[in-house]
């Protein structure tokens, strides 16, 4: 990216930065907490952008000066110093260039939200249920490296083999959705099961759904639109979980969406969990309907995040993880399953940003 390419964006961003600063200087904004948080985040984002932009332009100017100097420089030691400085400047410029490219993309309003993740085996029987367990563990370990909070909301085991029939959990922390939103879709695993005597590679799939968690004000659930049923829980809730009617099923009558929760022993807690998941699912439907209105502009983009889309393959035989939407392959499968996802996600975000910039 060159200063000429970025120039058309600078004027608009600078005007917006002045507007944001003016809003923050108004004492009344601090009485409106939601708006204050939103404006404060935007102020921080724009402030960081212009700090990086100013450093980037300074480094580009220094690089041009050094390249002119080295042409006529005869002193070997001084020439070596200038050469080293040029190399350092090029690395700095490259790093800042990536940050500026990403900052130019219109921010997803959900990026700062916490999320609810649902993982279910799709095709492949026992192997799929076992891999569902491994994916849930992968995200849990990744959350630990990021300092995020991991809470299981619903869990159903698949027999006694350690497999998972369904797991629903929340991740809470800084900008969780901005990184995990790319995980929604069908994950395919190719490996030889432990029970396979002939050594034949099996292919199984697991469906992952990523939902931004929304506040009550964002999705209104009117009491007259809700139906609640209570029943006796069973499964993974702990001792005495199935001796009282603690499980709750919440149904949103207008959409027909139904969510059951039995993870907690308390009926009240299960009701809260069911409403959290229900609210997130309804929001996702509303978001999909809104996105459909802009389908024409999104048609050329790869990797829409559709939950029916096969997004990734984990090939154990080749120690390979391939993300099909962005053409990224990493040969470090054990590390990724152990939660070392940053390298993969960073590449995905950068590629996604580059595509969006071209679309702009």
C-alpha positions as CSV (number, residue, x, y, z in Angstrom):
1,X,0.0,0.0,0.0
2,X,1.3,3.5,-0.9
3,X,0.5,6.9,0.6
4,X,-1.4,7.7,-2.6
5,X,-3.6,4.6,-2.2
6,X,-4.5,5.4,1.4
7,X,-4.9,9.2,0.9
8,X,-8.7,9.0,0.0
9,X,-9.5,7.4,3.3
10,X,-7.5,9.8,5.5
11,X,-9.8,12.8,5.1
12,X,-12.9,10.9,6.1
13,X,-11.2,9.2,9.0
14,X,-9.8,12.5,10.3
15,X,-13.2,14.1,10.1
16,X,-14.8,11.2,12.0
17,X,-12.0,11.4,14.6
18,X,-12.8,15.1,15.3
19,X,-16.5,14.2,15.7
20,X,-15.7,11.4,18.1
21,X,-13.4,13.7,20.2
22,X,-16.2,16.3,20.3
23,X,-18.7,13.8,21.6
24,X,-16.3,12.6,24.3
25,X,-15.8,16.2,25.4
26,X,-19.5,16.5,26.1
27,X,-20.1,15.6,29.8
28,X,-23.6,14.4,29.1
29,X,-22.3,11.4,27.2
30,X,-21.1,9.8,30.4
31,X,-24.7,9.5,31.6
32,X,-25.4,7.2,28.6
33,X,-23.2,4.2,29.3
34,X,-23.8,2.2,26.2
35,X,-23.1,5.1,23.9
36,X,-20.1,6.2,25.9
37,X,-18.5,2.7,25.7
38,X,-19.1,2.6,21.9
39,X,-17.7,6.1,21.3
40,X,-14.7,5.4,23.6
41,X,-13.9,2.2,21.7
42,X,-14.1,4.1,18.4
43,X,-11.9,6.9,19.8
44,X,-9.3,4.3,20.8
45,X,-9.4,2.6,17.4
46,X,-9.0,5.9,15.5
47,X,-6.3,7.1,17.8
48,X,-4.3,3.9,17.3
49,X,-4.9,4.2,13.5
50,X,-3.4,7.7,13.3
51,X,-0.4,6.8,15.5
52,X,0.4,4.0,13.2
53,X,-0.3,6.1,10.1
54,X,2.1,8.8,11.3
55,X,4.8,6.3,12.1
56,X,4.2,4.6,8.7
57,X,4.6,7.9,6.7
58,X,7.7,8.9,8.7
59,X,9.3,5.5,8.0
60,X,8.5,5.7,4.3
61,X,10.1,9.2,4.1
62,X,13.2,7.9,6.0
63,X,13.4,4.9,3.7
64,X,13.4,7.2,0.6
65,X,16.1,9.4,2.1
66,X,18.3,6.3,3.0
67,X,17.9,4.9,-0.5
68,X,19.1,8.2,-2.0
69,X,22.0,8.4,0.4
70,X,23.3,4.9,-0.3
71,X,23.6,5.5,-4.0
72,X,26.5,7.9,-3.6
73,X,27.9,6.6,-0.3
74,X,31.5,5.4,-0.7
75,X,32.4,4.6,3.0
76,X,31.9,0.8,3.5
77,X,31.1,1.1,7.2
78,X,28.6,3.9,6.7
79,X,27.1,2.1,3.7
80,X,26.6,-1.0,5.9
81,X,24.9,1.0,8.6
82,X,22.5,2.6,6.0
83,X,21.8,-0.9,4.5
84,X,20.9,-2.2,8.0
85,X,18.7,0.8,8.6
86,X,16.9,0.3,5.3
87,X,16.2,-3.4,6.2
88,X,14.8,-2.4,9.6
89,X,12.6,0.3,8.1
90,X,11.3,-2.1,5.5
91,X,10.2,-4.5,8.2
92,X,8.6,-1.7,10.2
93,X,6.7,-0.5,7.2
94,X,5.5,-4.0,6.3
95,X,4.2,-4.5,9.8
96,X,2.5,-1.1,10.0
97,X,1.1,-1.6,6.5
98,X,-0.8,-4.8,7.7
99,X,-2.2,-2.9,10.7
100,X,-3.4,0.0,8.5
101,X,-5.0,-2.3,6.0
102,X,-6.9,-4.1,8.7
103,X,-8.0,-0.8,10.3
104,X,-9.4,0.5,7.0
105,X,-12.0,-2.3,6.9
106,X,-15.4,-1.2,8.3
107,X,-15.6,-2.7,11.7
108,X,-18.1,-5.5,12.4
109,X,-20.4,-4.1,15.1
110,X,-20.3,-7.5,16.7
111,X,-16.5,-7.8,17.0
112,X,-16.3,-6.7,20.6
113,X,-19.1,-9.1,21.7
114,X,-18.8,-12.2,23.8
115,X,-20.0,-15.4,22.0
116,X,-21.9,-18.6,22.4
117,X,-20.4,-21.6,20.5
118,X,-22.4,-24.7,19.7
119,X,-20.6,-27.9,18.6
120,X,-22.4,-31.0,17.3
121,X,-21.2,-34.1,15.4
122,X,-22.4,-34.2,11.8
123,X,-21.3,-37.2,9.7
124,X,-19.1,-40.0,10.9
125,X,-20.7,-41.6,14.0
126,X,-18.4,-42.2,16.9
127,X,-15.4,-40.5,15.2
128,X,-17.4,-37.3,14.7
129,X,-18.4,-37.3,18.4
130,X,-14.9,-37.8,19.5
131,X,-13.6,-35.0,17.3
132,X,-16.4,-32.7,18.6
133,X,-14.9,-33.3,22.1
134,X,-11.4,-32.4,20.7
135,X,-12.7,-29.2,19.1
136,X,-14.3,-28.1,22.3
137,X,-11.1,-28.7,24.2
138,X,-9.2,-26.8,21.5
139,X,-11.3,-23.7,22.0
140,X,-11.1,-24.0,25.7
141,X,-7.3,-24.1,25.6
142,X,-7.2,-21.2,23.2
143,X,-9.5,-19.2,25.5
144,X,-7.0,-19.9,28.3
145,X,-4.1,-18.4,26.3
146,X,-6.2,-15.3,25.6
147,X,-7.4,-14.8,29.1
148,X,-11.0,-15.4,28.1
149,X,-13.6,-17.0,30.4
150,X,-15.0,-20.4,29.2
151,X,-18.3,-21.5,30.6
152,X,-20.2,-24.7,29.6
153,X,-23.9,-23.9,29.1
154,X,-25.0,-27.3,27.9
155,X,-23.3,-30.7,27.5
156,X,-24.5,-34.1,26.3
157,X,-22.0,-37.0,26.1
158,X,-22.1,-39.7,23.5
159,X,-21.9,-43.0,25.3
160,X,-18.9,-43.8,27.5
161,X,-16.2,-43.3,24.8
162,X,-15.4,-39.7,25.6
163,X,-17.4,-38.4,22.7
164,X,-19.8,-35.5,22.6
165,X,-23.3,-35.5,21.3
166,X,-23.6,-31.7,21.8
167,X,-21.8,-29.0,23.7
168,X,-22.7,-25.3,24.1
169,X,-20.4,-22.9,25.8
170,X,-19.8,-19.2,26.1
171,X,-16.5,-17.3,25.7
172,X,-16.2,-13.9,27.4
173,X,-13.3,-11.4,27.1
174,X,-11.8,-8.8,24.8
175,X,-13.0,-8.9,21.2
176,X,-13.8,-12.6,21.3
177,X,-16.2,-12.5,18.3
178,X,-13.6,-10.7,16.1
179,X,-11.4,-13.8,16.2
180,X,-13.8,-16.8,16.7
181,X,-16.4,-15.6,14.1
182,X,-14.3,-17.4,11.4
183,X,-14.8,-20.8,13.1
184,X,-18.5,-21.2,12.2
185,X,-19.1,-23.9,9.7
186,X,-18.3,-27.6,9.0
187,X,-14.9,-28.9,10.3
188,X,-13.7,-32.1,8.6
189,X,-11.3,-34.6,10.2
190,X,-9.4,-37.2,8.3
191,X,-7.6,-39.9,10.3
192,X,-7.3,-43.6,11.2
193,X,-9.6,-44.3,14.2
194,X,-8.1,-46.3,17.1
195,X,-10.7,-49.0,16.4
196,X,-9.8,-49.3,12.7
197,X,-7.7,-52.5,12.5
198,X,-7.0,-52.2,8.7
199,X,-5.5,-48.7,9.0
200,X,-8.1,-47.1,6.7
201,X,-8.5,-43.4,7.0
202,X,-12.0,-42.2,8.0
203,X,-13.5,-38.9,7.1
204,X,-15.9,-37.3,9.7
205,X,-17.4,-33.9,10.1
206,X,-18.4,-31.7,13.0
207,X,-20.7,-28.6,12.8
208,X,-19.6,-25.5,14.7
209,X,-21.9,-22.5,15.2
210,X,-20.7,-19.2,16.5
211,X,-23.3,-16.8,17.8
212,X,-22.5,-13.3,19.1
213,X,-24.1,-12.9,22.6
214,X,-26.4,-10.0,22.7
215,X,-27.9,-7.8,25.4
216,X,-31.6,-7.9,26.3
217,X,-32.1,-4.5,24.7
218,X,-30.8,-5.7,21.4
219,X,-33.3,-8.6,21.1
220,X,-36.5,-8.0,22.9
221,X,-38.2,-11.2,24.1
222,X,-41.7,-10.3,25.0
223,X,-43.3,-12.5,27.7
224,X,-46.3,-13.2,25.5
225,X,-44.0,-14.6,22.8
226,X,-42.4,-17.1,25.2
227,X,-43.4,-20.5,26.3
228,X,-41.6,-22.3,29.1
229,X,-41.7,-26.0,29.9
230,X,-39.9,-27.7,32.9
231,X,-38.9,-31.3,33.0
232,X,-36.6,-33.7,34.9
233,X,-33.0,-33.3,33.8
234,X,-30.7,-36.2,32.9
235,X,-27.1,-36.6,31.9
236,X,-24.2,-34.4,32.9
237,X,-25.6,-32.1,35.5
238,X,-24.0,-33.8,38.5
239,X,-25.5,-35.6,41.5
240,X,-29.3,-35.5,41.9
241,X,-29.7,-33.7,38.7
242,X,-32.5,-36.0,37.6
243,X,-34.5,-35.9,40.9
244,X,-36.2,-32.5,40.4
245,X,-37.8,-30.7,37.5
246,X,-34.9,-28.3,37.1
247,X,-34.5,-28.5,33.3
248,X,-36.1,-25.7,31.3
249,X,-37.2,-25.5,27.7
250,X,-37.8,-22.0,26.3
251,X,-39.7,-21.6,23.0
252,X,-40.0,-18.4,21.0
253,X,-43.5,-18.7,19.6
254,X,-43.1,-16.3,16.6
255,X,-40.1,-18.1,15.2
256,X,-40.6,-21.6,16.7
257,X,-37.1,-21.6,18.0
258,X,-36.7,-23.8,21.1
259,X,-33.8,-24.1,23.5
260,X,-33.6,-26.6,26.4
261,X,-31.1,-26.2,29.2
262,X,-30.4,-28.8,32.0
263,X,-26.8,-28.2,32.8
264,X,-27.5,-26.5,36.2
265,X,-29.4,-27.9,39.2
266,X,-31.2,-24.7,39.5
267,X,-34.3,-24.2,37.4
268,X,-33.7,-20.4,37.5
269,X,-30.2,-20.7,36.2
270,X,-31.3,-23.1,33.4
271,X,-34.0,-20.6,32.4
272,X,-31.3,-17.8,32.2
273,X,-29.1,-20.0,30.1
274,X,-31.9,-21.0,27.8
275,X,-32.8,-17.3,27.2
276,X,-29.2,-16.4,26.5
277,X,-28.9,-19.0,23.8
278,X,-32.4,-18.2,22.5
279,X,-31.6,-14.5,22.3
280,X,-28.4,-15.3,20.4
281,X,-30.1,-17.6,17.9
282,X,-32.9,-15.0,17.2
283,X,-30.3,-12.3,16.7
284,X,-28.4,-14.6,14.2
285,X,-31.6,-15.0,12.2
286,X,-32.2,-11.3,12.1
287,X,-28.6,-10.7,11.1
288,X,-28.9,-13.3,8.3
289,X,-32.0,-11.6,7.0
290,X,-30.2,-8.3,7.0
291,X,-27.1,-9.8,5.3
292,X,-29.4,-11.3,2.6
293,X,-30.4,-7.7,1.6
294,X,-26.8,-7.1,0.7
295,X,-26.2,-10.5,-0.9
296,X,-25.3,-9.0,-4.3
297,X,-22.2,-7.3,-2.9
298,X,-21.2,-10.4,-0.9
299,X,-21.6,-12.8,-3.8
300,X,-18.0,-12.5,-4.9
301,X,-16.6,-13.1,-1.5
302,X,-15.3,-16.5,-0.3
303,X,-16.1,-17.8,3.1
304,X,-19.4,-16.4,4.1
305,X,-19.4,-18.2,7.4
306,X,-22.5,-20.2,6.5
307,X,-22.8,-23.1,9.0
308,X,-23.4,-25.6,6.1
309,X,-20.1,-24.7,4.5
310,X,-17.0,-27.0,4.9
311,X,-14.5,-24.5,6.1
312,X,-11.6,-26.6,7.3
313,X,-9.9,-30.0,7.1
314,X,-7.7,-31.6,9.9
315,X,-5.6,-34.3,8.2
316,X,-3.8,-36.3,10.8
317,X,-1.8,-38.4,8.3
318,X,-0.2,-35.3,6.8
319,X,-0.1,-33.3,10.0
320,X,-2.0,-30.6,8.1
321,X,-4.7,-28.1,8.8
322,X,-6.2,-26.4,5.8
323,X,-8.7,-23.6,5.8
324,X,-10.5,-23.9,2.5
325,X,-12.1,-20.4,2.4
326,X,-8.8,-18.6,2.6
327,X,-6.4,-21.1,1.0
328,X,-4.3,-21.3,4.2
329,X,-2.4,-24.5,5.2
330,X,-0.5,-25.0,8.4
331,X,1.6,-28.2,9.2
332,X,1.2,-28.1,13.0
333,X,-2.0,-30.1,13.7
334,X,-1.1,-31.2,17.3
335,X,-0.3,-27.6,18.3
336,X,-3.6,-26.2,16.8
337,X,-5.6,-28.9,18.6
338,X,-3.8,-27.9,21.8
339,X,-5.1,-24.3,21.4
340,X,-2.3,-22.6,19.4
341,X,-4.7,-21.0,17.0
342,X,-3.3,-17.5,16.8
343,X,-1.1,-18.1,13.7
344,X,-4.0,-19.6,11.7
345,X,-6.5,-16.9,12.8
346,X,-4.1,-14.1,12.2
347,X,-3.6,-15.3,8.6
348,X,-7.3,-15.7,8.1
349,X,-8.0,-12.1,9.4
350,X,-5.3,-10.6,7.2
351,X,-6.5,-12.5,4.1
352,X,-10.1,-11.5,4.8
353,X,-9.1,-7.9,5.2
354,X,-7.2,-7.9,1.9
355,X,-10.2,-9.3,0.1
356,X,-12.5,-6.7,1.6
357,X,-10.1,-3.9,0.7
358,X,-10.2,-5.0,-2.9
359,X,-14.0,-5.2,-2.8
360,X,-14.0,-1.6,-1.5
